[in-house]
Amino acid sequence: MSNSQNNSTHFGYKTVDADEKADLVRGVFDSVASRYDLMNDLMSMGVHRLWKRFAVELSGVRTGQQVLDLASGTGDLADRFAGLVGPEGLVVMTDINANMLVTGRDRMADRGHAGNLAYAQVNAEALPFPDNSFDCITIGFGLRNVTDKQKALRAMYRALKPGGRALVLEFSKPVVKPLEKIYDLYSFSLLPKIGKLVTHDEESYRYLAESIRMHPDQETLREMMEQAGFENCDYHNLTGGIVAVHRGFKL
């Protein structure tokens, strides 16, 4: 599943040098960071909050545990996890994009989080944490932007404690045909226009729509997680498969 052999990868529908993708993705999120939460609400009509709540419930995170949240953005998952692990636990909130991380850190401070949250600018493909460090690792709407997804999944597996679990919350492939057509119309016609209106950046949201279509479907991603070492892998379709939560365990 890696593109490292030919050193090219996808940036939306474009083929680019693999070494360039991280910088291109960084440019997208630099552009949209200040309006990210508003755009999430507009794009999903607020349903993204339900998707994230379901993922948190599926995680089984408990008091005192250590959680790594990759591609945290403005911290919707980290916020919930910090409440679950309590003062004895720790949530490490990360993003490859410095602007997004600063925006998320400011938001967490506004919400009163302090002692059980840490922050790190991290590339999901090269996690700077020891083996067997975390009870749970999550990545919400971030895996599709990673250059080498298989490498990132292996890194997640390595950093998990035995008995730990990883969750990937990501846009996926609609399983209802009529919904697929409506979703395509929305993604490629309406979404970029909303992006232009709210963030004055139509192209970034065109990329986001394209990146969703280039992301592996549900079964392919489950197989990728198994190849990375995860066991008992499953996935749960949400909103007709527009989004799916994949889960795998390190036994």
N, C-alpha and C positions, 0 to 999 in steps of 0.2 A: 504494500500500500504506500510505501515511501517513494518520493520522487527523487531521492538523492542520487540514483544511478545515472540519470540523464541531466541532473542539476537544473531541472525546470519544474515549475509548479503552476497552479492556477491562482490568479487574482481576479475573482469573479469569473468572467468568461474569457479573460485574456490569459495567454501563456507568458509567464515572466521567469526570469532567472530566480532560482530558489533563494539566493542570497539577498534578493531585493524585496521579497514579500513582506518581511517584518517591518521594513521602513515604510512600505506602501500602506500596510494596515495601520501603522502608527499615525500616518498622515490622516487617514479617515477618522480615527478616534480623537486626534488633536482637534479636528474640525468640529466634531459634534459633542465634545465633552460637556460643554456648558448647558446644552439643551437635551442631554441624554435621557434624563428621567421623563421630561415632557414628551419627547418623541416616543419612548417606550409605551407611555399611556395612549398616545394618539394611534400608534401603529397597531396595537393589540386591543384597543378600546378598553384598556385596563385589565384584560384577562391575564397578562403576564404575571400579575400578582398572585393569581390562583395557581398558575403553573409552578411558580417558585414555592408557594406554600406546600403544594403536593410533593415537590422534590425534598423539601425539608422534612416533611412527615415520613417520607420513604427512607430517609437517611438513618433514622434511629439514633440520632445524636443525643447523648445524655450528659448529665452533670459531671464536670471534671474531665471531660474528654478534650483531645487536641484535634482541631479541625483546620485543614488547609483549603482555602477558597481561592481557586485560580480564576484569572480574568474577572476579578470581582466587580469591575466597573464602579458604580456608585454605592455598592455594598448591600443590595437587597438581601442576598443570602447570608452574608456575614452578619448583618444586623440581627437576623433571626437566630443564627447559631450562637452569637454572643449571649443572647438571652437564655438559650438552652444549656450551655456549658457552665454558666455561672462563674463566680469569682475564682473557683478552683481550676477551671478549664482555661483554654486558650484558643482563639481563632486568629489565624494568620491570613490577613487580607492582602491579596497580591494582584498586580496587573503588569503587563509588559509596557503599558503606556503611562508615563509619568503624570500627564495631565489628568487622566482618569483616576489614577491613584490619589492624587491630591484632592480632586473633587470628592472622591469617596471618603477620604480621611476627614475632610471638613464636615461632611454630612454625618459621619459617625460621632464626631465631637459634638455636633449640634444635638444629636439624639442622646447624649449623655454617656456614651460608651468610653471607657478609659482603660482600666487595669487588665482586662482579659482580651484585648485586641492588639495585634502587632501588624506592622505594614512592611511590605517588601516589594520592590520592583523586580519582577521575576519573569523569565522566559519559561513557559511550560515545558519546553523540550529539554531544559537543562536545570532541573530543580536543585537549588543550592542547600539541600537539607540532607541529613544523614539517612541511611536506610532505616526502615521500621520506625518512623517518627510520628505518624498521625493515625488516629482512629478512623478518620473519614476525610476524603479529598473530594471536592466538588469543582466542577467547571460549568458555569451557566452561560450559555450563548456565547461561548468563546472558542470552542474546539474547532469550529469551521474556519476560524481565522488563523489557526496554527499552520505553519508551513509543513511540518512533518508530524502528522497526527499520530502515527504509530509510535514514533519516538516519544511523544508526549504521554501516550498511554503507558508505555514502558516505564517512564520516569515516575508516573503516578503510582504504578504498582510497586516500584522499588521503595518509594517513600512511605508506603502504608505499613502499619504494623500488621503482623499476622492476626487474622480475625477482623481486620479493617475492611472498609468498603469504599468504593469510588462511585460517584454519580455524575453522569453527563446529561445535563439539561440542554437540549438543542433543537432548533428547527429541524424538521424531518420531512418525510414524504407523505402527503395526504393519502389515506386509504379509501376515501370515498371519491369516485370519479367526478361527479358534479362539483364537489367542493374543490377539487384540483383546478378546474377551469376558472372558477370564481377567484381562487387564490392567485392564480397566474395573472389574471386581469388586475387584481388589486396590487400585486407586488410590482409589476412592471409599468403600470399606468398611473395608479394613484399614489403609491408610496413615494416615488421620487418627487412628485409634485408637493406632497406634504413636507418632505425634507427641504425643498426649495423655499417653501413658505415660512417654515419655522426656523430653520438653521441657515437659510440662504446657501444651501449646499445640496444640489440635486444629484451630483455625481456620486457622492459618498453613499447615498441611500440606493442608488442604482447598483453600486458594488454590493451592498448588503443583500439586496434581493438576489443578485447573481450568485453570491457566495452560498446562499441557502440552497440553491439548485445544484451547486457543485458538491455539496456535502453528502457523505455516504448515507444511503437509506438505512432503515432500522436494522434489517438483517445483516447488512454489511458491517455496520458499526458494532453490532454484537459479536460478529466473528473477529473483528479487529481487537476487541477487548479480550477475547479468549486467546488470541495470538500473543497478546501482551502478558499473559499469565493469569488473568482473572478467571475465577470459577463461579459456577452458579449464576451466570450472566442472564439477565432478563431485561425487558424494556416495557414501558407503559405508554401507549399512545394517548395523547391529550388533544382535545379539539379536533377529532377526526384524523389524527396523525400529523397535523400541522406542526406539532411539537411532540417530542418523545423524551422520556427520562430513561436512560440506560443505567443499569446498576450491575456492578461486579464485585466479587469478594476476593480477598487474599487469605487463603486458608492455611 
